[in-house]
């Protein structure tokens, strides 16, 4: 990522020298000769780092006065002070006021590069920690699964990630839209820049606009940098974009058309370079029809649409996904991971997972926290059945009662129907995989399924007949 560094010094030669050194190291630089120029420069966009001279001729404020005002308006702003007439007390005073470091001119090139590098690394770590706190364990995962639908999704991601196109990621709640956006960012040329996720759900227009555009310092309140500005040179995910109030949608359309805006309470134009991704669990075409979503915003966001499947449509991925979530959850909680027995994995595949990946994450987190042994079907059953709201004993009694009141032939057919239907679901309707697992010839399985009224894409249990 090319960090944006503002150099404030009244001597043009010094500014040009520092700018040249830093540009050779891959940084972007801007220059200002006075406090007036400097405040105008970082009003137009918050820099990553400010290199600020203490003594400034023809300036309303000197460097220390500027430092004080900068720290009041934005306490997070990183400032490196420089001076050709520094004293020990001046350096101590500057660091007490919040300066990252203090360099005395003339300084060696390697000292400047090293100090700027440390400051930038500190910024990167701080931003990374904020991102990690904002993301859940599920959002830090990779896209897992070798099913046909996931292979196709992964292929599409690899292609679109290399572009700067906007992507609209649709799918049911918990299907992994946040993961998909994070993977797109990680595989893109912007991967060293920030990845900022902004949830648009449940926010009033004024709150959402403050989060999106930020606000200027006023009445003792520090300047707040919005999500668009935080994501400069990186990626912004607008999560649940379908919930954006209509009055805010028009402002977002303008920003997507021309990436500039003003912070709330400000007048300076802020220019940003951001790739915008959006996610939704709503059908936005229905929202357009009922007037709750702007058609022009939809087409600006949906340059490349990606549709994520529910977990029940890729149950063959579930063993790999469950083990991946177990490993990551164990790592994040400093607990030893539990192994899944084959019958436990089969039981997981028997559930339809209406809550998708999030429901699976919750079950595995609960297992990890409440058990000290590897996971078997017996341990898992109560968790899974509890998740779908059915008591285990009631379920067993219902099945037994049904089978006890039919003939042996009907009971056998009912078991075969349920057993084979479960295996079909487990293997995503794939006849060859199902035949191999149950130990039947493919043609014989076809005949058996036909006699039982089942098909390769059957998703519901048959009756006891």
Secondary structure, DSSP 8 states (H G I E B T S, - for coil): ---EEEEE-S-HHHHHHHHHHHHHTT-EEEEESSHHHHHHHHHHS--SEEEEES--TT-SS-HHHHHHHHHHH-TT-EEEEEESS--HHHHHHHHHTT-SEEEESS--HHHHHHHHHHHHHHHHHHHHHHHHHHS-TGGGS-----SHHHHHHHHHHHHHHTS---EEEE-STTSSHHHHHHHHHHTSTTTTS-EEEEE-TT--HHHHHHHHHEE--BTTB--EE-HHHHTTTSEEEEETGGGS-HHHHHHHHHHHHS-EEE-BT--SEEE---EEEEEESS-HHHHHHTTSS-HHHHHHH-SEEEE---GGGGGGGHHHHHHHHHHHHHHHHT-----B-HHHHHHHHHS--TTHHHHHHHHHHHHHHH-SS-B-HHHHHHHHHHHTT--HHHHHHHHHHHHHTS-HHHHHHHHHHHHHHHHHHHTTT-HHHHHHHHT--HHHHHHHHHHHT--TT--S-----
